[in-house]
């Protein structure tokens, strides 16, 4: 191999290595983002499963925040009663899933 061919091949290989290193960095970043997303989802599920205790133990501002995340529109208080606006779509889906799980649990095994 003559020196000119070597320089051309070396340059081509170095460019490929740089592209692969960039791709590797992107893959590592995506893996990190997925792990971070998994952690956030786990924390959200944990908080939702413990929502009653969180609500009972938190201060008034946090309670308002929790209610605001469940109900899209404001709660209306009239005398000793209250009315709710529409529920958040995510909460509706969670209720549907819980209702279906309740039906499955009530079935008798034979």
N, C-alpha and C positions, 0 to 999 in steps of 0.2 A: 504494500500500500504506500502510495506516495504521500508526502507531507500535506499537500493541498486537500486530498481526499480525507485524510485524518482530521484536519481542521473542520471540514464541512460536516463530517459524521459527529465529531465532538460537539460542535455547535448545535446540531440537530438533537443530540441526546440531552444536552443541557436544557434546551427549550422544553423537551418532553418531561424532564425531571421537574422543572419549575411548574408546568401545568399539573402534573400529578401531585406535587406538594400543595398547590392551591386547592385541588379537588379534595385532598386528604383533610386540609383545614376546614373546608366546607362540610365534609362528612362529620368531622368531630364537632363542629358547631351545631349541626342538625341533631346529632346524638345528644348533645348537651341541652338543646332546646326541648327535645322529646322528654328527657329525664326531668327537666324543670317542669314541663307541662304535666307529666305523670305525678310529680310531687304536689302540684297545685290541685289536681283533680282529687288526689287522695285526701288532702287537707279539706277540700270542699265537701267531700263525702263524709268525712269525719265530723265536720261542723254540722252538716245537715242531720246526721244521725243523732247528734247530741243537742239539737236545736232547743228542745224544751229546757234542758239544764242551762244552756247558755242564756236563754231568755230570762229565766228566773234569777240568775246570778248577776246579770249585767245592770248597768245604770240606765237611766231614762233615755239618754241620747242613743245608746246602743240599741235599746228596745225599739225606738223610733226607726232606727236604721234597719233593723230586722224586719219590722212590719212594712217598711217602705220597699224592701226587696221582695216581699211576698205579694203585696197588693199594689197593682199598677196605679190606681187612683187613690185619693185620700179616703180615710175612714170618716164617716159622718156620724156624729153623735146627736141624738134627739132624745131628750129627757133621759130615761134610764136604759135606752136601747142604742144600738149602733147599726149602721149599714156599711157594707163594704162595696168597693168598686170591683172592677174585674180583677181576677187573679193574674199573676204573672204566668206566662205560658209554661215556663219551666216547672213551676209549682204544680200546675194542672197535670203535667206529664208525670210528675213524681206521685201525685195522688192516684192517678190511674194505675201506675205500676204497683203501688201499695195495695190498692183495692184488688188487683189481680192476684197478688201474693196472698192476700187474706183468703181469697176463694180457694186457692190451692192448699193452704194450710188446713182449712176446715174439712177437706175431703177425708173420708174414712178409708183406711187401708183394709184390703180384704185378704 
